[in-house]
Amino acid sequence: MKNLTDEELKEINGGAFHFGILAGIVAGVSFIIGVIDGLVRPLKCNF
């Protein structure tokens, strides 16, 4: 087995988990659920 140097390790791509992608998916799903909920059971403002 070959040990990689720091420079070789920095050149490796892939397998990374990106928090921004997960946050975007969660925000999108939450928004769609909110829109569907607003259409299915509209509530009036109590102001």
DOZA-506027 format. One record per residue: residue number from 1; x, y, z of N, C-alpha, C in turn. Coordinates in nm, 3 decimals, m for minus. Atoms other than C-alpha are relative to their C-alpha. Layout:
N
pos/n_X/n_Y/n_Z/ca_X/ca_Y/ca_Z/c_X/c_Y/c_Z
NUM/X/Y/Z/X/Y/Z/X/Y/Z
...
//
This chain:
47
pos/n_X/n_Y/n_Z/ca_X/ca_Y/ca_Z/c_X/c_Y/c_Z
1/0.085/m0.117/0.000/0.000/0.000/0.000/0.090/0.123/0.000
2/m0.078/m0.123/0.012/0.127/0.347/m0.088/m0.060/0.109/0.089
3/0.045/m0.114/m0.080/0.107/0.634/0.159/0.002/0.125/m0.086
4/0.011/m0.120/0.082/m0.011/0.955/m0.006/0.054/0.121/0.076
5/m0.048/m0.124/m0.060/0.149/1.291/0.054/m0.117/0.096/0.017
6/0.106/m0.100/m0.021/m0.050/1.596/0.162/m0.048/0.058/m0.133
7/0.038/m0.056/0.130/m0.046/1.731/m0.194/m0.087/m0.098/m0.077
8/0.081/0.100/0.070/m0.181/1.405/m0.336/m0.137/m0.014/0.064
9/0.129/0.008/m0.067/m0.454/1.394/m0.073/m0.091/0.116/m0.036
10/0.079/m0.118/0.035/m0.568/1.746/m0.165/m0.058/m0.011/m0.140
11/0.047/0.013/0.138/m0.614/1.638/m0.529/m0.113/m0.101/m0.015
12/0.104/0.101/0.007/m0.863/1.361/m0.446/m0.136/0.068/0.008
13/0.136/m0.057/0.004/m1.225/1.452/m0.535/m0.100/m0.112/0.017
14/0.110/0.095/m0.008/m1.552/1.278/m0.458/m0.023/m0.051/0.140
15/0.036/0.057/m0.128/m1.731/1.124/m0.166/m0.022/0.101/0.110
16/0.016/m0.103/m0.102/m1.772/1.453/0.013/m0.148/0.025/0.026
17/0.136/m0.033/m0.038/m2.089/1.541/0.201/m0.009/0.152/0.008
18/0.014/m0.145/0.002/m2.202/1.896/0.130/m0.125/0.040/0.078
19/0.111/m0.043/m0.084/m2.415/2.052/0.401/m0.094/0.093/m0.074
20/0.084/m0.093/0.074/m2.541/2.319/0.161/m0.102/m0.070/m0.088
21/0.093/0.075/0.083/m2.698/2.062/m0.068/m0.113/m0.057/0.085
22/0.102/0.055/m0.090/m2.878/1.895/0.221/m0.093/0.111/0.051
23/0.081/m0.112/m0.049/m2.996/2.232/0.357/m0.096/0.049/m0.109
24/0.086/m0.043/0.111/m3.132/2.329/0.014/m0.115/m0.096/m0.025
25/0.105/0.101/0.019/m3.324/2.003/m0.022/m0.103/0.010/0.111
26/0.092/m0.011/m0.114/m3.473/2.036/0.328/m0.084/0.126/m0.010
27/0.075/m0.125/0.014/m3.571/2.399/0.265/m0.104/m0.011/m0.111
28/0.094/0.017/0.110/m3.734/2.308/m0.066/m0.119/m0.086/0.038
29/0.108/0.089/m0.042/m3.934/2.022/0.083/m0.091/0.071/0.100
30/0.079/m0.074/m0.099/m4.044/2.241/0.375/m0.088/0.104/m0.068
31/0.078/m0.100/0.072/m4.156/2.515/0.135/m0.118/m0.063/m0.074
32/0.107/0.067/0.076/m4.356/2.273/m0.082/m0.108/m0.050/0.095
33/0.099/0.044/m0.098/m4.524/2.124/0.226/m0.083/0.118/0.049
34/0.073/m0.119/m0.044/m4.617/2.475/0.342/m0.098/0.050/m0.104
35/0.091/m0.044/0.107/m4.767/2.566/0.005/m0.119/m0.094/m0.010
36/0.109/0.098/0.009/m4.971/2.244/m0.010/m0.093/0.015/0.121
37/0.081/m0.018/m0.121/m5.088/2.296/0.351/m0.086/0.126/m0.011
38/0.076/m0.123/0.016/m5.194/2.652/0.269/m0.113/m0.012/m0.101
39/0.106/0.019/0.098/m5.394/2.539/m0.031/m0.109/m0.093/0.052
40/0.097/0.100/m0.046/m5.561/2.245/0.143/m0.085/0.053/0.114
41/0.078/m0.054/m0.112/m5.664/2.422/0.465/0.040/0.144/0.027
42/m0.032/m0.141/m0.018/m5.648/2.799/0.433/m0.057/0.053/0.132
43/0.041/m0.059/m0.127/m5.663/2.982/0.764/0.008/0.152/m0.011
44/m0.002/m0.146/0.006/m5.752/3.348/0.808/0.095/0.054/0.106
45/m0.086/m0.068/m0.096/m5.521/3.589/0.989/m0.084/0.047/0.118
46/0.075/m0.040/m0.120/m5.627/3.668/1.348/0.046/0.135/0.052
47/m0.045/m0.132/m0.043/m5.512/4.030/1.356/m0.112/0.100/m0.006
//
